[in-house]
Amino acid sequence: MAKSRTKSASHTPSPVAAGNLQLPGQVVLVMQGGGALGAFQAGVYEAMHEAGIEPDWVVGTSIGAINGAIIAGNSSQNRLSRLRQFWEMVASGAASAPHWKAFGMGNLMHNLNTVARGIPGFFAPNPASWVGAHTPLGISDASYYSTAPLRRTLAELVDFGRITKGGTRLTLGAVNVNLGRMRYFDSRDEVVGIDHVMASGALPPAFPAAVIDGEPFWDGGIYSNTPIEVVMDDHPRRDSVIFAAQLWQQEDAEPQTIQHVMARLKDIQYSSRAASHIARQQQIHHLRHVVRELGRLMPASARAKPEIKELLGWGCGTVMHVLPLQAPLLDGDDHTKDIDFTPGGIRARWAAGRELTRRRLAEAPWRGAADPRAGILVHD
C-alpha cells in the first residue's frame, strides 16, 4: 500500500489538555535511528509534554539515543528547550548552503554541504581518513568523520548525573563490533554516560566506533533499528503504554526509478522488521497469559508444588499497549532524506511528529475493551 507524501498536515490538531489522560501503566518512548528524520521524534515528545505525559522509560538507538539522552538527562521543564537547541544547531549548517531548488536540484547543494563540511555540533570531516581507505587508523579513527563535536554538544545539553540518580530510565542500543551482538545499556542496571550515547550513534563508516570497557561498539541500527523488543522482554514485566516513534516506511509504492529503489532499500533495511518483531512478541505474551489462566484452573494443592510453581512462573498478566507513530513521507523525500538537515526539513518533520501524536492522544485507543488473553495490543 502506498503512503502519501505531504509537506504538512491540512489540519493542525489541538493539544490534548494536560491531566486529561490516564494511561494504564508506565509510559515508554521508543525511538529508532534515522539521522535528520529524528526531528519527528522531538515533535512526538512535544505533544506528549504538552499533554502532561512524561516518559518513565526512554529507549533509543542512534539519533533516538541522542534525543533520548536529552529527554532523560533534563528536568521536564527543560527537555523541550534542550531538544530545540539541539535541532536548531544541527539545522544551522544547512541554512548556510546555497539554495538551488529553483533549478530543480532539490536539496543537492545542502547534501553536498553536509558531506563536505559536516553538521555543526554533530560531526566534522576526519582528516585522517584522507590518506586512503586502506590505511590502518585504529578502530577509534577509522571513519570519514569525527564525532568530537557531538561529544561536546552532549556534555552541554545532557545532565548525565540526573540519569545516574535513577530518574527517567534510559536504555540505548549498540552493537559489539567484535562479537556482532546487540547490547542494551540500561541506566537501571549500570551507569549510562556520554560514551554509551556515542556508541549507539556510531554509524560506520561515517562515524568511528566508541570503545566501552575495552570493547568497540557501533550504531545499534545496523543490527536492530527498532529497539522495542527490549521493553517487551523486560523483567519484571509491567503494564505499559509504548509510544513507538518510527522513522522509516515499511510500506510504499513499487519503485520505478533507481533513485526510488535506493530510497526503498534504505526504508526496508532500517524499518528493521518492526511489525514482525511485535507480532512475535504478541505470540510470546499470549502464551504467558495462557499459562497464567491455566494456573488459575488448577487446584491450590497442585499450584503449591515446587515444579508447578516454576512452570507457572512463565506466566504473567501484564498488558502492553503499543502506539505506532509512523513518520510520513514528505514531498521530495529520497534516499538522502536522513541527511536532510535543512531548517525546512527539520521543521516539517518536527511538526509531523507533534500533529500525529496529538491525534493519537485525542483518540486514547488504550481505553477500548481488550481480550484478557492478549498481552500486547497494537493500536494502528
CORSULMO-V408594 format. One record per backbone hydrogen bond with DSSP energy under -0.5 kcal/mol. CO is the residue of the C=O (numbers start at 1). NH is the residue of the N-H. Records with the same first field share a line. If there is no record, write none. Layout:
CO=NH  NH
This chain:
4=329
11=13
17=20
21=23
23=25
26=28  241
27=56  57
28=30  243
29=59
30=245
31=61
34=37
35=38
36=39
37=40
38=41  42
39=43
40=44
41=45
42=46
43=47
44=48
45=49
46=50
47=51
48=53
49=52
51=19
52=54
56=169
57=29
58=171
59=31
60=173
61=64
62=65  66
63=67
64=68
65=69
66=70
67=71
68=72
69=73
71=74
73=159
75=78  79
78=82
79=83
80=84
81=85
82=86
83=87
84=88
85=89
86=90
87=91
88=92
89=92  93
90=94
91=95
92=96
93=96
94=97
98=100
100=103  105
101=104
105=108
107=111
108=112
109=113
110=114
111=115
112=116
113=117
114=118
119=122  123
122=150
123=119
124=146
125=127
126=129
127=130
128=131
129=132
132=135
138=141  142
139=209
141=143
144=126
146=124
147=151
148=152
149=153
150=154
151=155
152=156
153=157
154=158
158=160
159=162  163
160=164
161=165
162=167
163=166
169=58
170=187
171=60
172=185
173=62  220
174=183
175=218
176=180  181
181=176
183=174  185
184=186
185=172
186=189  190
191=193
193=196  197
194=198
195=199
196=200
197=201
199=202
200=62  220
201=203
202=204  219
203=207
205=144
206=145
210=212  217
212=215
215=212
216=177
217=210
218=175
219=222
220=223  224
225=33  227
226=228  229
227=230
228=231  232
229=233
231=234
239=26
240=321
241=28  243
242=244  323
243=30  245
244=246  325
245=32
246=327
248=250
257=261
258=262
259=263
260=264
261=265
262=266
263=267
264=268
265=269
266=270
267=271
268=272
271=274
273=277
274=278
275=279
276=280
277=281
278=282
279=283
280=284
281=285
282=286
283=287
284=288
285=289
286=290
287=291
288=292  316
289=293
290=294
291=295
292=296
293=297
294=298
295=298
299=302  303
300=304
302=305
305=309
306=310
307=311
308=312
309=313
311=314
312=315
319=240  321
320=322  377
321=242  323
322=324  379
323=244
324=326
325=246  327
329=6
330=333
334=337
336=339
337=340
338=36
339=341
342=346
343=347
344=348
345=349
346=350
347=351
348=352
349=353
350=354
351=355
352=356
353=357
354=358
355=359
356=360
357=361
358=362
359=363
360=364  365
364=367
365=368
371=374
373=375
375=320
376=378
377=322  379
378=380
